[in-house]
Amino acid sequence: MKIILYLLLLINAQIIFADDLSFKEIQPGIYVHQGEHLDVDHGYHGDICNIGFIIGDQSVAVIDTGGSLKIGRQLLKAIREKTSLPISYVINTHVHLDHIYGNAAFISENPIFVGHSELPKAMLLRKEFYEITNQNFLNIPPEESIQIPPSLLISVNKPQEIDLGNRKLRLEAFPSAHTNNDLIVVDINTKTAWLADLMFTERTPSMDGDIHGWINALEKIEKSNYEVIIPGHGTPPTNNNKAIGKIKSYLELLRNEIRQAIDDGMDLQDALDTIARSEKNKWELFDVQNARNINMVYPIMEWE
């Protein structure tokens, strides 16, 4: 009987441990949890992107909240293990469901929700599709897939600063790139930039906006000379220029080979089998995501 009780306690302890998200302090007061490299269509469980928080002297800013209320609650728990300071801001870097559905965990904290000026519209447009996805993969009924749009909107070419107490963050909205609602967060003192899905490491970048705009955004980021960059997916790189160069090279190759395929009269099916294949061994989840990128970009570039 004692052995059974011990095993039950051990199992429960493992379950509790499994429900805790691990966070790494990559700069003083800046904590990042790295999501898994899983595809949304295969084994999605709501924890595939990088989420985290920044602690100032007076308050906390959360940056992305994960793909479900459960992930959001785990994020809140991790914050409360580090500080009792009020959570003044919850910042969503863009619309994708793996970044926004933990927002509801923070309602009781009464923060200001922040996002790109195009984010509210994008959330509304995708609401029904995301509810279906959450129901199919996370067993979350539509009424529990709670969207909380931002009330503080950041417009393109109009960066804003927020202050957490001796810690200013610059919020910068980009023209259409990875999506049409990309926002980055820069911790000014440490020159740390949370680039979200404008930056991928290891995992194949996913195209959902404008490929030219994304390449332009990366060129701008490259010139900013940040000390530390935090990607939306993957490990924060030790060599920023090399990491930025890798994703930019992939996007440029994708764009150039699609343009050449269109000029050569190649049909879309042949394009799916050939374009950017030289990048295959450089990225995870390449086959499925590269095909999606081609399907996204090819029809748009046909009209250029």
Order of alpha helices (4+ residues) and beta strands (2+ residues): alpha-beta-beta-beta-beta-alpha-beta-alpha-beta-alpha-beta-beta-beta-beta-beta-alpha-beta-alpha-alpha-alpha
